């Protein structure tokens, strides 16, 4: 499993990969068809479910991040 940090942003995160933000918040996703269940930190319940063309914005450590996806097995994460 590949791991990334905030210095790698923006990046295309693949299923099974994880990014750890500057404040220690971790973000990953699990695919269910074209839907992507977003997991923040160690939770097993999704914080959000993304479908192609959707985005989810959240705050961590005083910064704002946007998650978005299209068709395929990747999710874009960027600091906004």
C-alpha positions in Angstrom: 0.0 0.0 0.0 1.5 3.4 -1.0 1.5 6.3 1.4 1.7 10.0 0.6 2.0 13.2 2.6 0.6 16.7 2.1 3.8 17.7 0.3 2.6 15.4 -2.5 -0.6 17.4 -3.1 -2.3 17.7 -5.5 -2.4 14.0 -6.3 -4.5 11.3 -7.8 -5.0 8.7 -5.0 -5.7 5.2 -6.0 -7.8 2.6 -4.1 -5.7 1.2 -1.3 -3.4 4.2 -1.1 -3.4 6.7 1.8 -2.4 10.3 2.2 -1.5 11.8 5.6 -2.1 15.5 5.9 0.2 18.0 7.9 -2.0 17.7 11.1 -2.0 13.9 11.0 -5.4 13.4 9.4 -5.4 10.5 7.0 -7.6 10.1 3.9 -8.2 7.0 1.9 -11.1 5.6 -0.2 -12.7 2.3 -1.0 -14.3 1.7 -4.4 -17.7 0.3 -4.8 -18.3 0.3 -8.5 -17.9 3.9 -9.6 -18.8 5.1 -6.1 -15.9 6.0 -3.7 -16.4 5.7 0.0 -14.2 8.3 1.6 -12.6 7.4 4.9 -11.1 10.1 7.1 -8.7 8.9 9.8 -9.2 5.3 11.1 -13.0 5.2 10.7 -14.7 2.3 9.0 -17.8 4.4 8.2 -17.5 6.7 5.2 -17.4 10.4 5.8 -18.8 10.8 2.3 -19.5 8.9 -0.8 -18.3 10.4 -4.1 -19.7 9.6 -7.5 -18.1 10.7 -10.8 -18.4 14.4 -11.2 -18.9 15.1 -7.5 -16.7 16.7 -4.9 -16.4 16.8 -1.1 -14.7 19.6 0.7 -13.5 19.3 4.3 -11.2 21.1 6.8 -8.3 19.7 8.7 -5.6 21.5 10.6 -6.9 24.9 9.6 -6.7 24.1 5.8 -9.4 23.3 3.3 -9.2 20.2 1.0 -11.2 19.1 -2.0 -11.8 15.5 -3.0 -13.1 14.9 -6.5 -13.4 11.9 -8.9 -14.3 10.9 -12.4 -14.8 7.5 -13.8 -12.0 5.2 -13.0 -10.2 4.0 -9.9 -8.7 7.3 -8.7 -9.7 10.2 -6.5 -8.1 13.7 -6.7 -7.2 15.4 -3.5 -6.0 19.0 -3.4 -5.6 21.8 -0.9 -7.8 24.8 -1.8 
